[in-house]
Amino acid sequence: MTYAIVYDSRTGNTEELARAVAEALPAQGRLAFGRVGEVDAASVAQADRVYAGFWTNRGDCTDEMGELLAGLAGKEVFLFGTCGFGADETYFAGVAARAAAHLPESAQLIGTFMCQGRMPRSVRDRYERTAEANPVQAARMAQLIANFDEAAAHPNDGDLARLRARVQAAPSA
């Protein structure tokens, strides 16, 4: 089986996951590894399977990743990614389903993995400013700050181990 690992990473979280995917797979058969938009498109087109990673943007994959996914007709696809919000499997499943909706009908989704990921400090600062400026929103901002603080520890070793296990458990071609 040949494969490509393509990812979109803004803060390094999803790149960290992509490297864990690479560690979980044999080097033999890897045709490409790199960022969406930078990776060799011809190598991705030749791959039997594509491991596609993304950071969550408005509850979905990024637009650039969505375009790549739409071009994976006939491929086996494993989706992975990070979310700043929602340390909840139901939320993660929703994000993965929205990303999978970009795939053509002939693509076969063989697995998914999502976990929380660190966000830039500027996000927490914005929540704090909003809470100070608008006391009506203070309780909601406190929830968002707590989520930010939880996300700061991810992806962690446990997340990476679960991803590697899920990649290794994916059906063989």
TORKOL-4160 file (C-alpha; in steps of 0.2 Angstrom, whole numbers, padded with zeros to 4 digits, m for minus):
173
<pt num="1" X="0000" Y="0000" Z="0000"/>
<pt num="2" X="0006" Y="0017" Z="m0004"/>
<pt num="3" X="0001" Y="0032" Z="0006"/>
<pt num="4" X="0003" Y="0051" Z="0009"/>
<pt num="5" X="0002" Y="0061" Z="0024"/>
<pt num="6" X="m0005" Y="0079" Z="0021"/>
<pt num="7" X="m0009" Y="0091" Z="0035"/>
<pt num="8" X="m0014" Y="0109" Z="0038"/>
<pt num="9" X="m0007" Y="0116" Z="0054"/>
<pt num="10" X="m0008" Y="0134" Z="0061"/>
<pt num="11" X="0000" Y="0132" Z="0078"/>
<pt num="12" X="0010" Y="0116" Z="0077"/>
<pt num="13" X="m0003" Y="0105" Z="0085"/>
<pt num="14" X="m0009" Y="0096" Z="0069"/>
<pt num="15" X="0009" Y="0095" Z="0063"/>
<pt num="16" X="0013" Y="0085" Z="0079"/>
<pt num="17" X="m0001" Y="0073" Z="0075"/>
<pt num="18" X="0005" Y="0071" Z="0057"/>
<pt num="19" X="0022" Y="0066" Z="0064"/>
<pt num="20" X="0014" Y="0053" Z="0075"/>
<pt num="21" X="0005" Y="0046" Z="0060"/>
<pt num="22" X="0021" Y="0045" Z="0051"/>
<pt num="23" X="0029" Y="0036" Z="0066"/>
<pt num="24" X="0015" Y="0023" Z="0067"/>
<pt num="25" X="0017" Y="0018" Z="0049"/>
<pt num="26" X="0031" Y="0010" Z="0039"/>
<pt num="27" X="0042" Y="0022" Z="0029"/>
<pt num="28" X="0041" Y="0010" Z="0015"/>
<pt num="29" X="0026" Y="0015" Z="0004"/>
<pt num="30" X="0026" Y="0033" Z="0010"/>
<pt num="31" X="0025" Y="0044" Z="m0006"/>
<pt num="32" X="0023" Y="0061" Z="0002"/>
<pt num="33" X="0023" Y="0070" Z="0019"/>
<pt num="34" X="0019" Y="0089" Z="0021"/>
<pt num="35" X="0008" Y="0103" Z="0022"/>
<pt num="36" X="m0007" Y="0105" Z="0011"/>
<pt num="37" X="m0003" Y="0117" Z="m0003"/>
<pt num="38" X="0016" Y="0113" Z="m0001"/>
<pt num="39" X="0016" Y="0094" Z="m0003"/>
<pt num="40" X="0019" Y="0086" Z="m0020"/>
<pt num="41" X="0002" Y="0085" Z="m0028"/>
<pt num="42" X="0007" Y="0071" Z="m0040"/>
<pt num="43" X="0013" Y="0060" Z="m0026"/>
<pt num="44" X="m0003" Y="0062" Z="m0016"/>
<pt num="45" X="m0013" Y="0058" Z="m0032"/>
<pt num="46" X="m0003" Y="0042" Z="m0034"/>
<pt num="47" X="m0006" Y="0036" Z="m0016"/>
<pt num="48" X="m0018" Y="0022" Z="m0012"/>
<pt num="49" X="m0022" Y="0030" Z="0005"/>
<pt num="50" X="m0021" Y="0048" Z="0011"/>
<pt num="51" X="m0019" Y="0053" Z="0030"/>
<pt num="52" X="m0027" Y="0070" Z="0030"/>
<pt num="53" X="m0024" Y="0081" Z="0046"/>
<pt num="54" X="m0032" Y="0098" Z="0049"/>
<pt num="55" X="m0035" Y="0111" Z="0063"/>
<pt num="56" X="m0054" Y="0115" Z="0066"/>
<pt num="57" X="m0060" Y="0131" Z="0058"/>
<pt num="58" X="m0078" Y="0135" Z="0061"/>
<pt num="59" X="m0082" Y="0117" Z="0066"/>
<pt num="60" X="m0075" Y="0110" Z="0050"/>
<pt num="61" X="m0058" Y="0107" Z="0041"/>
<pt num="62" X="m0050" Y="0122" Z="0033"/>
<pt num="63" X="m0055" Y="0128" Z="0016"/>
<pt num="64" X="m0038" Y="0122" Z="0009"/>
<pt num="65" X="m0040" Y="0105" Z="0016"/>
<pt num="66" X="m0058" Y="0104" Z="0010"/>
<pt num="67" X="m0052" Y="0107" Z="m0007"/>
<pt num="68" X="m0039" Y="0093" Z="m0006"/>
<pt num="69" X="m0052" Y="0081" Z="0002"/>
<pt num="70" X="m0064" Y="0084" Z="m0013"/>
<pt num="71" X="m0050" Y="0078" Z="m0025"/>
<pt num="72" X="m0047" Y="0061" Z="m0017"/>
<pt num="73" X="m0059" Y="0051" Z="m0028"/>
<pt num="74" X="m0056" Y="0032" Z="m0026"/>
<pt num="75" X="m0044" Y="0034" Z="m0011"/>
<pt num="76" X="m0044" Y="0027" Z="0006"/>
<pt num="77" X="m0044" Y="0042" Z="0018"/>
<pt num="78" X="m0040" Y="0043" Z="0037"/>
<pt num="79" X="m0044" Y="0060" Z="0044"/>
<pt num="80" X="m0036" Y="0067" Z="0060"/>
<pt num="81" X="m0036" Y="0084" Z="0068"/>
<pt num="82" X="m0036" Y="0096" Z="0082"/>
<pt num="83" X="m0049" Y="0107" Z="0090"/>
<pt num="84" X="m0046" Y="0121" Z="0102"/>
<pt num="85" X="m0064" Y="0117" Z="0109"/>
<pt num="86" X="m0074" Y="0103" Z="0115"/>
<pt num="87" X="m0064" Y="0089" Z="0124"/>
<pt num="88" X="m0079" Y="0078" Z="0120"/>
<pt num="89" X="m0080" Y="0064" Z="0108"/>
<pt num="90" X="m0098" Y="0069" Z="0101"/>
<pt num="91" X="m0091" Y="0086" Z="0096"/>
<pt num="92" X="m0075" Y="0078" Z="0089"/>
<pt num="93" X="m0086" Y="0066" Z="0079"/>
<pt num="94" X="m0096" Y="0081" Z="0072"/>
<pt num="95" X="m0081" Y="0090" Z="0066"/>
<pt num="96" X="m0074" Y="0074" Z="0058"/>
<pt num="97" X="m0091" Y="0071" Z="0049"/>
<pt num="98" X="m0091" Y="0089" Z="0042"/>
<pt num="99" X="m0074" Y="0086" Z="0036"/>
<pt num="100" X="m0078" Y="0069" Z="0028"/>
<pt num="101" X="m0093" Y="0078" Z="0019"/>
<pt num="102" X="m0079" Y="0086" Z="0008"/>
<pt num="103" X="m0074" Y="0068" Z="0001"/>
<pt num="104" X="m0081" Y="0062" Z="m0015"/>
<pt num="105" X="m0093" Y="0047" Z="m0015"/>
<pt num="106" X="m0080" Y="0035" Z="m0021"/>
<pt num="107" X="m0067" Y="0039" Z="m0007"/>
<pt num="108" X="m0068" Y="0027" Z="0007"/>
<pt num="109" X="m0066" Y="0034" Z="0025"/>
<pt num="110" X="m0056" Y="0021" Z="0035"/>
<pt num="111" X="m0054" Y="0031" Z="0051"/>
<pt num="112" X="m0054" Y="0047" Z="0061"/>
<pt num="113" X="m0045" Y="0054" Z="0076"/>
<pt num="114" X="m0048" Y="0071" Z="0084"/>
<pt num="115" X="m0041" Y="0079" Z="0100"/>
<pt num="116" X="m0040" Y="0095" Z="0108"/>
<pt num="117" X="m0025" Y="0107" Z="0104"/>
<pt num="118" X="m0017" Y="0122" Z="0111"/>
<pt num="119" X="m0023" Y="0139" Z="0106"/>
<pt num="120" X="m0013" Y="0155" Z="0105"/>
<pt num="121" X="m0012" Y="0165" Z="0121"/>
<pt num="122" X="m0021" Y="0179" Z="0112"/>
<pt num="123" X="m0037" Y="0169" Z="0112"/>
<pt num="124" X="m0037" Y="0168" Z="0131"/>
<pt num="125" X="m0032" Y="0187" Z="0132"/>
<pt num="126" X="m0048" Y="0191" Z="0121"/>
<pt num="127" X="m0059" Y="0181" Z="0133"/>
<pt num="128" X="m0052" Y="0190" Z="0148"/>
<pt num="129" X="m0055" Y="0207" Z="0140"/>
<pt num="130" X="m0072" Y="0202" Z="0135"/>
<pt num="131" X="m0077" Y="0197" Z="0152"/>
<pt num="132" X="m0070" Y="0213" Z="0159"/>
<pt num="133" X="m0079" Y="0224" Z="0146"/>
<pt num="134" X="m0095" Y="0215" Z="0147"/>
<pt num="135" X="m0100" Y="0208" Z="0164"/>
<pt num="136" X="m0115" Y="0199" Z="0156"/>
<pt num="137" X="m0104" Y="0188" Z="0147"/>
<pt num="138" X="m0092" Y="0185" Z="0161"/>
<pt num="139" X="m0099" Y="0167" Z="0166"/>
<pt num="140" X="m0097" Y="0162" Z="0147"/>
<pt num="141" X="m0080" Y="0169" Z="0146"/>
<pt num="142" X="m0075" Y="0159" Z="0162"/>
<pt num="143" X="m0081" Y="0143" Z="0153"/>
<pt num="144" X="m0071" Y="0148" Z="0138"/>
<pt num="145" X="m0055" Y="0152" Z="0148"/>
<pt num="146" X="m0057" Y="0135" Z="0157"/>
<pt num="147" X="m0058" Y="0126" Z="0140"/>
<pt num="148" X="m0043" Y="0136" Z="0134"/>
<pt num="149" X="m0033" Y="0131" Z="0150"/>
<pt num="150" X="m0038" Y="0112" Z="0147"/>
<pt num="151" X="m0033" Y="0113" Z="0129"/>
<pt num="152" X="m0016" Y="0120" Z="0133"/>
<pt num="153" X="m0010" Y="0103" Z="0138"/>
<pt num="154" X="m0015" Y="0095" Z="0121"/>
<pt num="155" X="m0010" Y="0086" Z="0111"/>
<pt num="156" X="m0001" Y="0076" Z="0125"/>
<pt num="157" X="0007" Y="0059" Z="0125"/>
<pt num="158" X="m0009" Y="0050" Z="0128"/>
<pt num="159" X="m0017" Y="0059" Z="0113"/>
<pt num="160" X="m0002" Y="0054" Z="0102"/>
<pt num="161" X="m0003" Y="0036" Z="0108"/>
<pt num="162" X="m0021" Y="0035" Z="0104"/>
<pt num="163" X="m0019" Y="0042" Z="0087"/>
<pt num="164" X="m0004" Y="0029" Z="0083"/>
<pt num="165" X="m0015" Y="0015" Z="0089"/>
<pt num="166" X="m0030" Y="0021" Z="0079"/>
<pt num="167" X="m0019" Y="0022" Z="0063"/>
<pt num="168" X="m0012" Y="0005" Z="0066"/>
<pt num="169" X="m0029" Y="m0002" Z="0068"/>
<pt num="170" X="m0036" Y="0005" Z="0052"/>
<pt num="171" X="m0040" Y="m0008" Z="0039"/>
<pt num="172" X="m0026" Y="m0014" Z="0028"/>
<pt num="173" X="m0027" Y="m0011" Z="0009"/>
